[in-house]
């Protein structure tokens, strides 16, 4: 491989050190259960001759696995009476002051929009096959200064069409160059996220900034009642535990890459140096996140705290800004491109079949409010066949269900596989689905298996599934030392099911 000029390499490294710090500052506006180490060691004991013939058979008609492999929602099988759609929650466009390398407008925060960044955002969400994106531009400044529908990234000349409600625009059906249409719904980020805000709630920028910058149950309820929005806590590990507990939330951000990168800044900078100086022996750029990926003990602990007090949906927030890694990686793409961030993480919505053909913003918000959503770290691959639901008395209850009692309840788990045909000689990943129950300060494992299974519930509580993976299938993409990435990690988080909780409001 042609060596880069040393002066150019050092210049790029200086930019990276500076911009990673700035980007993380702008973007930042339990212990693991079960015998994870044992499973990881068992996986290591596999030899290269142990090719997963059975595991790859279901993928025979799928494309060959690659870290950049794209799967659109039309390749996802329905789940009972629901269609599965994929989308993102938490993204920053040219209407956030710290997006676009800190220049969302041609002169910082003023003037015309940054055209390159604007189109990079549109292209990025189209290239990842999203069905929906809940925009969350920062409330300070630009989001308050501009009006709907401009803030939906609306471009009628590109074939975009507006979702109207009572004659006013509430969302944008953005048309991609390949003809795919996806939904953009507006909202804002104030370290809490307001999702799907259907209209500005004040007439002037100053009044909006005052309201949108307020953290109180009264303000949150106004966002719900007048703006028909959902209110979620974000950047969870940055919150004081007592402060987090003060408010009523609709949703909970279980992972945010900015907070993870801040916790591992030294490792991140070292990994960047490796990518710059020795790309041939480093992981492929699409797997760069593995160097710093950690789900975060505080996030898991605060999550259990929250669900023991109130019902929330859970989601992964990409928190994409395109403002932290401006260098061109070995694949010719920025390290922090919108496409890359939106391809690393995923949220999957279960929509009723009779509403799934042309879902609008409220269809997705209803799915979130009902808790019919699960999350995945897609740098390990897309999950195929995942399911988690409860049955009792011959009836099925989906994720998000609230039942008055745990008596007679059975939880069913379908263990997913990785989407895509594994190349000959590839060792299959080890995938284990663990049922966890919320307890004080964390989550307690109550069941585990590598195959689909049922679990008869004995104790009231809040239950979820954590699908864990030892990513053997990634070894050939991980450079000279793939073994250091072979620990068992979380891959899929189910939504939660609530059994016999005192705040529960059972649904028919």
N, C-alpha and C positions, 0 to 999 in steps of 0.2 A: 504493500500500500504506500502511496506517495506520502512522504513526510511533510507535515505542515511547517512553514517558516517559523523558527523559534520566536521571533518578535511578534508575529501574528498570534501565535499560540498564547504567549504571555498577555497580550492585549485582551484576548478573549477571556482568559482566566480572570483578569482584573475586572472586566465588565460583569462576569458571572458573580464574583464575590459581592460586588456592590449591588447588583440588581436582585440577586436572591434575597439579600437582606431587605432591600426596599420593597420588593414584591411581597415578601411574607408579612412585613409590617402593614402594608396596605391591605392585603388580603385578610389579615386577621381581625378586620373591623368587627380486674378481678383475677383478679387472679384467673388464669385459664382453667377450664374445667376438664376433668377426665385425665386419662393417661396419654396426653398429647406427645410427650417425649418418647414414650414406648412405641406409639404408632409410628412416629417419625423414624425411630431406629429400625423398626420392622421394615419400613419402606426402603431404608438404606440397604438392608440385607438382600433386597432383590438383586438379581444379576441382569445383565443386559440381554440374556437369553429369555428372560421371562416377559415375553411380549404379550400384551393383553388382547388376545384374539377375540375373546368374548366381548370385551368392553368396546372394541371398535366396530363390531358387526352392526349395531344399530345406526352407526354413522356412515355406512357404506355409500350412501347416496349424497352425503354432505361434502362440501369442499374440504380439502386437506387443511388440517389445523395449522394456523400461523398466528403469532401474537397480534397481527393487524387484521385478522379475519373479521369480517362484518356479518352479522346476522340481523335481518330485519324481522319485524314482528309477524309478518305473514308466514314465517317458518316456525312459529311457536304454536304448539297444539293447544286447543281450548282446554279449559279446566271446568268440567261440569257445564254449568250454564254461563260461563264467563269466557271472554276473549282476553288474552294477555297482550297488553301494549307496553312499550318501553319508553322511558322518558327521564328527564333530569329536573332536579330541584336545586336551585342556587347557582346562578350564572350572572356574570357582570359584563355589560356591553359598553358601547360608547356613551352611555348615560350614567356611568360610574366614574367618579373623579380619578380613581387610581387604576383604571383599566388601561389597556393599550400602552404599556410602558409609561404610564403616568400622563399620557397625552391623548385623551379621548377626543379632544377637539384640536384643531390645527394649531392653536396657541394655548396649550395646557387645557384649561377648562372653558375657554371662550372660543368663539368663532365657529366655523363650519366643522362638521364631524370629521373624524379621522377615517377617511374612505377605506384605506387598506384594512384597518382593524374592523370596520363595519362589515365589509364583505368577508373577511376571514371568519367572523362570527357566524354569519349565515352559512358559509361553505362548511364550517366545522360541524354545525348541528345537522346539516344535510348529509355529510360524509359519514356520520355515525348512525344514520337511519332512525333518528328519534321520531317518536309520534307526538311528544309533548315536551315543552320546556317551560318551567315556571321561572321567568326572569326575576332577578332580585337585585336591581341596581341600588347603590347606596342612597339612603334618604338625604344625606347631606349634599346640597348642591344640585347637580344636574337633574336627578329624578324629580325634584321639586320644581325645577325651572321650566320643564317642557310639558307638553300636553299629549293626551291620547289623540289619535293612534300613532303619532310619530314614535312614541316610546315602545311600541310593539315591533320596531324595525320594519314597519309597513312600507312595502314597495309595490304599488299597484301595477307598475310597468313590468314587473317580474311575474305577474299573475297572482299576487297575494289577494286574498279576500278577507273582509272583516266579519267577525262575529258581532252581530248587533243585538242589543237587548234594550227594549223600550226606546228604540231609535238611536241609541248611543253605542259607540264601539267599545267592546269589552275585551277582545282578543283578536289575534291575527292568525289566519290560516296561511302560513308561509309556504310558497311553492318553490321547491328545489329545481335545479336545472334538469334533473332526471325525471321530473314530473311528480315525484313524491311530495305530498302535502303534510305538513306537521303544524301543530298548534303552539303558538306563543302566547302566554298569559302574563300580564304585568304584575309587579309587586316590588317590594323594597327590602333592604337589609340594614338593620340597626342593631346588629348583634342578636337580634331576633329577626325572623323572616316573616314578612306578611305576603302570603301567597294568593295570587288571583284576585288582586284588588280591582274591582270592576270600574271604579271611577276615582278621580282625585277627590278627597274629602274636604278640601278647602280651596278657595278661589285664588289665593296669592301664594307665591313661593315662600314667603316668610311664615305665613300661617301654616302651610304644609310642613315646613321644617320643624316648627314647634310641636305640632301634633305627632308627626311621624317619628320624631326624636324622643317621644315620651314612652317610658316603660311603666305601665300601670294596667291593672285589670280593666279600669274604665276605658282607657285608650284602646286596649286590645278588643274589648267588646264593641267599641264603635267600629273598628275595622271589620269585625264580623257582621254586625247588624247593618251598617250603612254601606260598607264596601263589599259585602258578601265574600269576605276573605277568610283564610285560615291563618292562624298565628302559631309559629313554631320557634322553638329555641334553637340557636345555632352557636357554633364555636364553643361547644359545651364545656370543654376543659378550661376555658378562660373565665368561666363564671365562678363566683363564690357559691358554695353549696347551699348556704342559707338563702342567698338572693334568688337562686334558681327555684327554690322551693316556694317562693312567695306567690308565684303567678300560676294562673290556669293556662295550660298549653293545649293546642290541638296536635302538634307534631314535635318530634324530637330528632335532631340531626345526630346520627350515631357515629358518623365519621366525617372529618373535614381535613383534606390534605394539608392545608396551610398550618393548622395547629400541630399536625404530626411532623411536618418539616421543621417547624421551630424547635420542637423537642429534640431533633436529631440533626442540628445544623452542622456539627463537626463531621458526622458521617456523610451528610449530603455534599458538603464541599469536597471531601476526599473522593467521593464517587464521581463528582463532576470532573475533578482533575483526571481521574482514570479515563473517563469518556473522551476528554480532550486529548490526552497524551498517549493513550493506548487503546483506541477503539476496537482493534481487532481482538483483544483479550477481555473486553468488557461485555456485559449484557447488551443485547440489541436495544436501541433507544426506547422501544415500546415497553420494555420491562424495567426501565430506569427506576420506577417507583419502588421496586422491590428492595432497593438499598436502604430505604427509610420507612418502609411500610410497617406500621404497628397499630393495632386497633385502639390502644390507649386504655389504661386501667381506669382513669377518671371517667371517661365516656361510659364505660360499662357500669361502673358503680353508680353514677348519676342516673343512668337509664333505669336501673333497678329501683333506685330511690323514687324516680318519677312515676313509674307504673304502679308502684305500691300505693301511691297517693291518688293517681288519676289516670284516665285512659288516654293514650296518645298513639298516633301512627309513627312509624320510624322510617327514616330515609338517609341515604348517603348524599352529602352535598359536595359536588366537584369544586365549587367555589372558584370557577374558572375566571381569570382576569386577563390573561395573556400579558403579564407584566413582570415575570420573574426569571425566565430562562430564554433570553432573546437569541442565543446562539443557534446556528444551524447544526443539527445533529447528523450522525452518519447516514441517516435515511433521507437527508435533504429537507427536514422539517424542523421548525422550532421545537425546543424542548418542552415548552409550555403552550403549544398550540391549542386552540379551542378543540380541534378534532381529537387531539391526544387526550386531553383532560376528560372530554365527554365519552371517550372510548374506554377509559380506565374504570369507570364506575357506572352502575346502572340501578334504576328503580323500575320495578315491574308492577303494573296496575292491572287488577282484574276488573274488567268492565262487563256489565250485563250484555249478552249477545244482541239484544234488541236495541242497544244504544251504541254499539261498537262500530257501526259502519261510518258514521260521521259524528264522532263525539265532540262536544264542545267543552268549554272550560269547566262548566259545572259538572259534566259527566266525570271528569278527572277529579275535581274537588270532592264530589260525592264518594268516589272510590277511596280517596285519602281519608275523608272523615269517617268512613266505615271501617277503615283499617285494612282494606283489601290491597295491600302492597307489600312486596318484599324487595330486598336490596342485594346487590352482588358486587364483588370486586372483580371486574371483568378482565383485568390483566392476567388472571388465571384462565380465562375463557368464559364463554357464555354457558350458563347452566341450562340443561335440557331435562325436562320431566320433573322439575321440583314441584312438590305439593305439601301443604300442611293444613289440616282441617280437623274438626272435632265431630264426633257423632254421639248421639244419645237418643234413645227412644225412637230409633229409625229415622231420625232427621240429621241432616248435615249442616254444620255451622262453619263458616269461613273464618279466615284470619280477621281479627278485630271483633269477633263475637264476644258478647258478654252474657254469661249464664249465671243464674242465681245460685247454683250449686255445682259441685264437682261430682256429685253422686251419679254413677252410671256412665260417666263420660269416657270415651275412648279417643285418644289423639292418634291420627294417622300421619305418617311421614313417608313421602316418596323421595328417595335419594337421587339427586340429579347426576348426570354425567356431563363431561365437557363436550360442547358442540364442535364438530369437525372430525374428519377422519384422521387418525394418528398415522404418521408415516411408518413404514416398515422398520422394525427394530426399536421403536419408541416404547419405553416403559410407561405403563398407564399410571395416572395419578392415583393415590390412595385417598378415597373420599369417605368421610364418616359424618353421619348426621346425628347430632346430639340434641335431645330435648332438655331445655334448661328451665328452671323455675326461679322467679325473682325472690331473693332473700335480702335481708339487710346487708348493705355493702357489696352486693354482687349477684351472681347467678349460680345456682346449684344444679349440677347435672343429675338428671333422674333416669335417663335412658340413652342408649347409644347403639348404632349398628351401621354397617356398611351396605346393608340391603334394606328395602322397604319394610316397614314394621308398624305395628300398632302398640299403643301403650295405654293400659287401663289406669286412669287417674285415681289416686287415693286421697289426695290432699288439695284443698282449695288453694288458689293462687293464680299468678300470671305466668303463662307458659309461652315459650318461643323455641324455634329451632336454630341452631348454629351449625351450618354445614362446614366442615373443616376439610382442608385439602393438603396433601403433600404433593407438590407439583412436579413429579418426575417427568411429565411430558414436556416440561420447559427446558430440560437440561441442555439440549443442543443450542438453545438461544441465549445461554447465560454466560458465555465467555469461558475463561480459563479455569474458574473456580465455581462451578455450578453447585457444588455440595453445600456451600454456605447458605443457599437459598432453599434448602430442602426441608426445613422445619415445617411442622404442621401449622397452618394458619387458617383464619376464618375466610370463607369464600362467599357464603350466602347467609343472610339474616332473614328469617321469616318475619312476618308480622306477628303480633302478640294475640293470645287468646286469654280471656279473663273469666275465671271460674270461681264463683262464690265471693267476689270482692265486695266490700261494704258500699262502695260508690257505684256499683254496677247498675246499669239501666238496661235490662234485658230487652231484646228486640224480638218481634214475632218471627 
